[in-house]
Amino acid sequence: MTLFNKCIRKLGNQCVVMSEEKSVEIFEDLQKEIPFTFYGRVDWDNFIQNAQFNWGEIPIDQRVFILWDNAMHPERKYKEIN
């Protein structure tokens, strides 16, 4: 079982793997808001909104997208948690 499959299994029925088209759309929207390096990491040095926050303060009733990229599976996969 791959790490991706383990993640999906652990998230349970609330986890939805988005289509490739929807994944690309979400990633493109994210790139409009957050700068990335050429190798795909958040470019924190150029991220103006870089701020300290408490992870415990993030509301869990919101939709969350987990960006998943693996060299063995080049298509981007996202999970939508409701």
C-alpha positions as CSV (number, residue, x, y, z in Angstrom):
1,M,0.0,0.0,0.0
2,T,1.4,3.4,-1.0
3,L,1.6,6.4,1.4
4,F,-1.1,8.1,-0.7
5,N,-3.4,5.1,-0.3
6,K,-2.7,5.0,3.5
7,C,-3.6,8.7,3.7
8,I,-6.9,8.2,1.9
9,R,-7.7,5.2,4.0
10,K,-7.0,7.1,7.3
11,L,-9.1,10.1,6.2
12,G,-12.1,7.7,5.7
13,N,-15.4,8.5,4.0
14,Q,-14.9,12.3,4.2
15,C,-12.0,12.1,1.7
16,V,-12.6,12.7,-2.0
17,V,-9.9,12.4,-4.6
18,M,-10.5,15.2,-7.1
19,S,-10.4,14.7,-10.8
20,E,-7.2,15.8,-12.6
21,E,-9.0,18.7,-14.2
22,K,-10.3,20.0,-10.8
23,S,-6.9,19.4,-9.3
24,V,-5.3,21.6,-12.0
25,E,-7.9,24.3,-11.4
26,I,-7.4,24.3,-7.7
27,F,-3.6,24.4,-8.0
28,E,-3.7,27.2,-10.5
29,D,-5.9,29.2,-8.2
30,L,-3.5,28.6,-5.3
31,Q,-0.6,29.7,-7.5
32,K,-2.3,33.1,-8.0
33,E,-2.2,33.7,-4.2
34,I,1.0,32.0,-3.1
35,P,4.4,32.1,-4.8
36,F,6.1,28.8,-5.5
37,T,9.7,28.0,-6.3
38,F,10.5,26.3,-9.7
39,Y,10.7,23.0,-7.8
40,G,7.2,23.2,-6.3
41,R,7.7,24.4,-2.8
42,V,6.1,27.5,-1.2
43,D,8.6,30.4,-1.7
44,W,8.4,31.7,1.9
45,D,11.0,34.4,1.2
46,N,8.6,36.0,-1.3
47,F,5.4,35.2,0.5
48,I,4.2,38.6,1.8
49,Q,1.5,37.2,3.9
50,N,3.9,35.0,5.8
51,A,2.6,35.2,9.4
52,Q,2.8,33.3,12.6
53,F,-0.4,31.4,13.5
54,N,-1.5,28.8,15.9
55,W,-2.4,25.5,14.2
56,G,-4.9,24.9,17.0
57,E,-6.8,28.0,15.9
58,I,-7.6,26.7,12.4
59,P,-11.3,26.0,12.2
60,I,-11.8,22.3,11.3
61,D,-15.3,22.9,9.9
62,Q,-13.8,24.3,6.7
63,R,-13.0,22.4,3.5
64,V,-9.3,21.5,3.4
65,F,-7.3,20.5,0.3
66,I,-4.2,18.4,0.7
67,L,-1.9,18.8,-2.2
68,W,-0.2,15.6,-3.1
69,D,2.6,15.2,-5.7
70,N,4.8,12.2,-6.2
71,A,7.4,11.6,-8.9
72,M,5.9,8.1,-9.4
73,H,2.4,9.7,-9.9
74,P,3.0,13.1,-11.6
75,E,-0.6,14.0,-11.7
76,R,-1.6,16.2,-8.8
77,K,-4.1,14.7,-6.4
78,Y,-6.1,16.6,-3.8
79,K,-8.5,15.4,-1.2
80,E,-11.5,17.4,-0.3
81,I,-12.6,17.0,3.3
82,N,-16.0,18.2,4.2
